[in-house]
Amino acid sequence: MSVIDAVLLVSTVALAIALVAAPRIGRRVAPFALPVLIIGSLLLWVLEGYRHWWPLYLLIVAMFAFVVTDAAGTRRRVWFRAGIGVVAVVSILPWAVPPSPELPEPTGPYAVGSEIFRWVDEQRPEPATAADDRRNVVVQAWYPTEIESGRQWVYLDGRDQLPSRVSGIPGFLLSDVSIDTNATADVPVSPARDRWPVVLFSPGYGAPRAFYSGLIADLASRGFIVLAVDHPYESAVTELADGTIATTVENISADDPDAIRFMTERVETRTADLRFVLDQLARPEILGPIENRVDPAHLTVIGHSLGGAAALAALSADQRFTAAANLDGTLYGDLPERALNRPVLLLESDHAETGHSQRYLDGNRGLLERLQANGFRYEFSEADHYSFTDVPQFLAAPVRFVVTRMIGGSRGAANTQRATNDILTPFLLGRHGEVDAAATGHSGVTGGPVRR
């Protein structure tokens, strides 16, 4: 919310309070204040499209009607004032969800470019549909650049056809939102290096790749080509190559009440998706701005939640990956029993605030005990499971403050994402001697190297 927005909101509510609590004063001020508020609200609607602030506009209309009609009669006056009071309270609610959430700005030395690829794997059927569909894999590349074009991709796929809820957030709140992703389209990769290290990113279950834009843009600004992968029919919303909007399909069997088999199958599908993306990197003619700019010797994979499990599964399945990082992900299948032979990093939210399951605790402990390469594990105090995502930014700062005091996550998304990338950067580059120093440079980060 900008200063102008806040002034309009406070001024409108203040006039409403005056009309309800001190009607004589309110009536004297209203002829001067109402025209200003009406003009301000119209400009806000036309210039910035804050249409979800309709309770504020309704409040202005109600106050205008109250003043113009003079609300003759005691009973009518009481009802008018009561109505204005109720609408005044309701009009404050949209303040909880800012019209244009602000993501933290990237901290690296490079500007960030972006490109979207919608690929089809003709060798695999789509397991989530009954039709003879081929598996789609949607990838958004984020990369270092020296130029800013001014044109951005829309933050979320399918903005005009969103489902009722997107990872728990009401769809209507996202359908008219304009978010600066801190990345621009139609720009070349920075010439500072001939080739850049590549990181594949897999989101949490049900979460679209867009919900990690703050984390990913910052990582790209530090000198990585990050390929954020949407897994169709798991992601809340994904636009396929033919324009179809795919939403989450949960075909969990009755004999799988804890969804263990379902999640294991999802990890297997994601692993195949990630390996398919690696295959596409060997086809430079389809890579647009990153053609011939990827370093095949530095291919790493990371993910959050279920995406973290997929990252480790991909490391186990494909020797082309040189390292993997799991951000707060529970492991499924036989993954905890595998002896991985390349470096692994585990970054965790606060155990006390997130309440990790026993499956999470046992699985990650077992995998790290069997690890045959360098390993690291760190826990972020006062971070919850969603602190790695953009989701907290969809609440206004005062509301975030209240919510975090109630359910945790007071470290915040910006702080968590920056600490995450400070640790990820040396790890993904193979500079393992610098990882622990990067972690201990942040307060409330505990853990360290896992000894073999």
C-alpha positions in Angstrom: 0.0 0.0 0.0 1.4 3.4 -1.0 1.2 6.5 1.1 -1.6 7.9 -1.1 -3.6 4.7 -0.7 -3.2 4.8 3.1 -4.2 8.5 3.2 -7.4 7.8 1.3 -8.3 4.8 3.5 -7.6 6.6 6.8 -9.4 9.8 5.6 -12.5 7.9 4.5 -12.7 5.8 7.7 -12.1 9.0 9.8 -15.0 10.7 8.2 -17.2 7.7 8.7 -16.3 7.7 12.4 -17.1 11.4 12.7 -20.5 10.8 11.0 -21.3 8.0 13.4 -19.8 9.2 16.7 -20.0 13.0 16.2 -22.6 13.6 13.5 -22.6 17.4 13.9 -18.9 17.7 13.3 -19.1 15.1 10.5 -21.8 17.0 8.7 -19.8 20.2 8.8 -16.7 18.5 7.4 -18.5 16.2 4.8 -19.2 18.9 2.2 -15.5 19.6 1.9 -14.1 16.1 2.4 -16.5 14.0 0.3 -15.7 15.6 -3.1 -12.0 15.0 -2.4 -12.6 11.4 -1.4 -14.8 10.8 -4.4 -12.2 12.2 -6.8 -9.4 10.2 -5.1 -11.3 6.9 -5.2 -12.1 7.4 -8.9 -8.5 8.1 -9.7 -7.4 5.1 -7.7 -9.9 2.9 -9.6 -8.9 4.2 -13.1 -5.2 4.5 -12.6 -4.3 1.6 -10.4 -7.3 -0.7 -10.8 -7.8 -1.4 -7.1 -11.2 -2.9 -7.7 -11.1 -5.2 -4.7 -11.3 -2.1 -2.5 -15.1 -2.0 -3.3 -16.1 -1.7 0.5 -14.2 1.6 0.6 -16.0 2.9 -2.4 -19.3 1.6 -0.9 -18.5 3.5 2.3 -18.1 6.8 0.3 -21.4 6.2 -1.4 -23.2 5.5 1.9 -21.7 8.7 3.5 -22.7 10.7 0.5 -26.3 9.4 0.6 -26.4 10.1 4.4 -25.3 13.7 4.0 -27.4 14.5 0.9 -30.7 13.0 2.1 -30.2 14.4 5.6 -31.5 11.1 6.9 -34.7 12.6 8.3 -36.3 10.8 11.3 -34.6 9.4 14.3 -35.0 5.8 13.3 -33.8 6.3 9.8 -30.8 8.3 11.1 -29.9 5.5 13.5 -30.0 2.9 10.7 -27.9 5.1 8.4 -25.3 5.6 11.0 -25.2 1.9 11.9 -24.8 1.0 8.3 -22.0 3.4 7.8 -20.3 2.0 10.9 -20.6 -1.6 9.6 -19.3 -0.6 6.1 -16.4 1.3 7.7 -15.3 -1.8 9.5 -15.6 -3.9 6.4 -13.7 -1.3 4.3 -10.6 -1.9 6.4 -10.5 -5.6 5.5 -9.0 -5.2 2.0 -6.1 -3.4 3.6 -5.1 -6.9 4.9 -4.4 -8.0 1.3 -2.4 -5.3 -0.7 -3.5 -4.9 -4.3 0.1 -5.2 -5.5 2.2 -7.3 -3.1 5.9 -6.2 -3.2 8.6 -8.9 -3.5 12.0 -8.3 -2.0 14.5 -6.9 -4.5 17.3 -9.1 -5.7 20.6 -8.6 -3.8 23.1 -9.9 -6.4 25.2 -7.8 -8.8 23.1 -8.6 -11.9 19.8 -7.5 -13.2 17.4 -10.5 -14.0 15.9 -11.6 -17.3 13.3 -14.3 -17.7 11.8 -16.6 -20.4 9.0 -19.2 -20.3 9.2 -22.5 -22.1 6.2 -24.8 -22.5 7.5 -28.2 -23.5 5.9 -31.5 -24.3 7.5 -34.8 -23.6 6.2 -37.0 -26.4 7.7 -40.1 -24.8 5.5 -39.9 -21.7 1.7 -40.1 -21.3 0.1 -37.7 -18.8 -0.8 -39.8 -15.8 -3.4 -37.3 -14.4 -5.8 -37.4 -17.4 -7.9 -40.1 -19.0 -7.2 -38.8 -22.5 -4.2 -39.8 -24.6 -2.3 -36.7 -23.5 1.4 -36.3 -23.5 3.2 -35.0 -20.4 3.7 -31.2 -20.4 6.6 -29.6 -18.5 6.5 -25.8 -18.1 9.7 -24.1 -17.2 10.5 -20.4 -16.5 14.1 -19.5 -16.9 15.6 -16.7 -14.7 19.0 -15.5 -15.6 21.6 -12.8 -15.0 21.5 -9.9 -17.5 22.9 -6.4 -18.0 19.7 -5.0 -19.5 16.2 -4.3 -18.3 13.6 -4.2 -21.1 10.6 -3.0 -19.0 8.4 -5.9 -20.2 7.5 -8.6 -17.6 5.7 -11.8 -17.8 2.5 -12.1 -15.9 3.2 -13.3 -12.4 0.8 -16.3 -12.5 -0.2 -18.6 -15.3 -3.9 -18.5 -16.3 -4.6 -15.2 -14.5 -7.9 -14.9 -16.3 -9.0 -18.5 -15.6 -7.9 -19.0 -12.0 -9.5 -21.7 -9.9 -11.4 -20.7 -6.7 -8.3 -21.2 -4.6 -4.6 -21.1 -5.5 -2.6 -22.9 -2.8 -5.0 -21.7 -0.2 -5.3 -18.1 -1.5 -8.7 -17.1 -3.0 -8.4 -16.9 -6.7 -10.2 -13.6 -7.0 -7.4 -11.9 -5.0 -4.9 -13.0 -7.6 -6.9 -12.4 -10.8 -6.4 -8.7 -10.8 -3.0 -8.5 -9.1 0.0 -6.9 -10.7 3.3 -8.0 -9.1 6.8 -6.7 -10.0 8.8 -9.9 -10.3 12.1 -7.9 -10.5 12.8 -9.6 -13.8 12.2 -8.5 -17.4 11.6 -10.3 -20.7 13.3 -10.1 -24.1 16.8 -9.5 -22.7 20.0 -11.4 -23.4 22.1 -13.3 -20.8 24.9 -11.2 -19.3 28.2 -11.5 -21.3 30.2 -11.4 -18.0 30.6 -15.2 -18.5 30.5 -17.4 -21.5 28.4 -20.0 -19.6 26.5 -19.9 -16.3 25.9 -22.6 -13.7 22.3 -24.0 -13.9 19.9 -24.7 -11.1 16.6 -26.6 -11.5 13.9 -25.7 -9.0 10.9 -27.8 -8.1 8.0 -26.1 -6.1 6.0 -27.5 -3.2 3.0 -29.6 -3.8 0.1 -27.6 -5.2 2.2 -24.4 -5.4 2.9 -22.7 -8.7 6.4 -21.7 -9.6 5.3 -18.1 -9.3 5.1 -18.3 -5.6 8.9 -18.6 -5.4 9.7 -15.6 -7.6 11.4 -13.7 -4.7 13.7 -16.5 -3.9 14.5 -17.4 -7.5 15.0 -13.9 -8.9 17.5 -13.2 -6.1 19.4 -16.4 -6.8 19.5 -15.5 -10.5 20.9 -12.1 -9.7 23.8 -13.8 -8.0 25.0 -15.5 -11.2 22.8 -18.6 -11.9 20.5 -19.6 -14.6 17.5 -20.9 -12.6 14.9 -23.1 -14.3 11.7 -23.1 -12.2 9.6 -26.1 -13.1 5.8 -26.2 -13.0 4.5 -29.8 -12.7 1.1 -29.8 -14.4 -1.9 -31.2 -12.5 0.0 -30.8 -9.2 0.5 -27.1 -9.4 -2.6 -25.1 -8.5 -2.6 -23.5 -12.0 -0.4 -24.1 -15.1 -0.8 -23.1 -18.7 0.1 -25.9 -21.0 1.7 -25.7 -24.5 -1.7 -25.7 -26.2 -3.2 -23.0 -24.0 -5.1 -25.4 -21.7 -5.2 -24.3 -18.0 -4.4 -27.3 -15.8 -5.2 -27.3 -12.1 -4.5 -29.7 -9.3 -5.9 -33.3 -9.8 -5.9 -35.4 -6.6 -6.7 -39.0 -7.5 -5.9 -40.5 -4.1 -7.1 -44.1 -3.6 -9.3 -45.0 -0.7 -6.7 -47.6 0.3 -4.1 -44.8 0.6 -5.6 -42.7 3.4 -2.3 -41.0 4.3 -1.6 -40.3 0.6 1.9 -41.9 1.0 1.6 -43.9 -2.2 0.1 -40.9 -4.0 3.0 -38.6 -2.9 5.6 -41.3 -3.8 4.2 -41.4 -7.3 4.2 -37.6 -7.5 7.9 -37.6 -6.6 8.6 -40.2 -9.4 6.7 -38.0 -11.9 8.6 -35.0 -10.8 11.9 -36.8 -11.1 11.1 -37.7 -14.7 10.1 -34.0 -15.3 13.4 -32.8 -14.0 15.4 -35.2 -16.1 13.4 -34.2 -19.1 14.4 -30.6 -18.5 18.1 -31.7 -18.5 17.5 -33.4 -21.8 16.1 -30.2 -23.3 19.3 -28.3 -22.3 21.1 -30.4 -24.9 18.9 -28.9 -27.6 20.2 -25.3 -27.8 17.9 -24.4 -30.7 14.9 -24.4 -28.4 16.5 -22.5 -25.5 15.9 -18.9 -26.6 18.1 -16.4 -24.7 20.0 -19.1 -22.8 21.1 -20.9 -25.9 24.7 -22.0 -25.5 24.9 -20.1 -22.2 24.4 -23.1 -19.8 27.4 -24.8 -18.1 26.9 -28.6 -18.4 29.5 -29.2 -15.7 27.4 -27.3 -13.1 23.9 -28.7 -13.1 22.3 -28.7 -9.6 18.7 -29.2 -8.4 16.8 -27.8 -5.5 13.2 -27.7 -4.3 10.9 -26.8 -1.5 8.6 -29.2 0.4 7.6 -32.0 -2.0 10.0 -30.3 -4.5 12.8 -30.9 -2.1 12.1 -34.6 -2.1 12.0 -34.5 -5.9 15.4 -32.7 -6.0 17.0 -35.5 -3.9 15.3 -38.2 -6.0 16.6 -36.6 -9.2 20.1 -36.4 -7.8 19.9 -40.1 -7.0 18.5 -41.0 -10.4 20.6 -38.9 -12.7 24.4 -38.5 -12.5 24.3 -35.3 -14.5 23.2 -33.5 -11.4 26.2 -32.5 -9.3 24.5 -31.5 -6.0 21.0 -31.1 -4.5 19.3 -29.0 -1.8 16.1 -29.9 0.0 14.2 -26.9 1.5 11.9 -28.4 4.2 10.8 -31.4 2.2 9.5 -34.7 3.5 11.0 -37.8 1.8 8.9 -40.6 0.4 9.4 -44.1 -0.9 12.8 -45.7 -0.4 14.6 -42.3 -0.8 15.7 -42.2 2.9 17.4 -45.6 2.4 19.5 -44.5 -0.6 23.2 -43.8 -0.3 23.7 -40.6 -2.3 27.2 -40.0 -3.6 27.1 -36.2 -4.3 26.7 -33.2 -2.0 23.4 -32.6 -0.2 22.1 -29.5 1.7 19.1 -29.6 4.0 17.6 -26.2 4.9 14.8 -26.4 7.5 12.2 -24.1 9.0 11.9 -23.8 12.8 10.9 -27.3 14.0 8.9 -25.8 16.9 6.9 -23.6 14.6 6.4 -25.9 11.6 5.8 -29.1 13.6 7.6 -31.4 11.2 6.2 -34.9 11.0 8.0 -38.0 12.2 8.3 -39.1 8.6 10.1 -35.9 7.8 12.5 -36.2 10.8 13.3 -39.9 10.3 13.6 -39.7 6.5 16.0 -36.8 6.4 18.1 -38.1 9.2 18.4 -41.5 7.5 19.4 -40.0 4.2 22.1 -37.8 5.8 23.4 -40.8 7.8 23.9 -42.8 4.6 25.3 -39.9 2.5 28.6 -40.7 0.9 29.6 -37.1 0.1 29.7 -33.7 1.8 26.4 -32.8 3.5 25.1 -29.8 5.4 22.0 -29.2 7.5 20.7 -25.9 8.9 17.6 -24.8 10.8 16.2 -21.3 10.6 14.7 -20.1 13.8 11.4 -18.2 13.6 10.8 -19.4 10.0 7.8 -21.5 9.1 7.2 -23.8 6.2 5.9 -20.9 4.0 8.8 -18.5 4.8 10.6 -19.8 1.7 7.8 -18.7 -0.5 6.2 -15.4 -1.6 2.9 -16.2 0.2 3.5 -14.0 3.3 3.9 -11.0 0.9 0.2 -11.4 0.1 -0.6 -9.9 3.5 -0.1 -6.2 4.4 2.8 -5.6 6.8 0.6 -4.9 9.9 -1.4 -8.1 9.2 1.8 -10.1 8.7 3.0 -8.9 12.1 -0.2 -10.1 13.8 -0.3 -13.4 12.0 3.3 -14.3 12.7 2.8 -13.6 16.4 -0.1 -16.1 16.3 1.2 -18.9 14.1 4.9 -18.2 13.7 7.1 -17.2 10.8 8.3 -13.9 12.2 11.6 -14.2 10.5 9.7 -13.3 7.3 10.0 -14.2 3.7 12.6 -11.6 2.7 14.9 -12.6 5.6 14.5 -16.3 5.1 15.0 -16.1 1.3 18.1 -14.1 1.6 19.6 -16.4 4.2 18.7 -19.4 2.1 20.4 -17.9 -1.0 23.5 -16.9 1.0 23.9 -20.5 2.0 22.9 -22.0 -1.4 25.3 -19.8 -3.4 28.6 -21.4 -2.2 27.0 -24.8 -1.9 25.8 -24.9 -5.5 29.1 -23.6 -6.8 31.0 -26.4 -5.0 32.7 -24.0 -2.6 31.9 -26.1 0.5 34.4 -24.5 2.7 32.4 -21.3 2.6 29.0 -22.8 3.4 29.2 -22.8 7.2 30.5 -19.3 7.3 27.6 -18.1 5.1 25.1 -19.8 7.5 26.7 -18.5 10.8 26.6 -15.0 9.3 22.8 -15.0 10.0 21.4 -14.9 13.5 19.2 -17.8 14.5 20.6 -20.2 11.9 21.9 -23.4 13.6 23.4 -26.6 12.3 26.5 -27.3 10.2 28.3 -29.8 8.1 27.3 -33.5 8.3 30.3 -35.6 9.0 30.7 -38.8 7.0 
